[in-house]
């Protein structure tokens, strides 16, 4: 699931194609907005990479990141 590396939590999800990856990205927007905490998201054909860090704390993993990771896990299933 999530790995912690260089002050970030990272999760990568494999998808069957670009459209599926885009749909996953769309599903992450509302919960991120509701939390007021926004991940960096990279996606393309076959993958979505979500990176969480708290920039205003000096690019470290905080409780806000862990809380949003749990919410996003629920969305991703």
Secondary structure, DSSP 8 states (H G I E B T S, - for coil): --EEETTEEEEEEE-SSHHHHHHHHHHHHHHHHHHT---EEEEETTEEEEEE-BGGGTSB--HHHHHHHHHHHHHH-
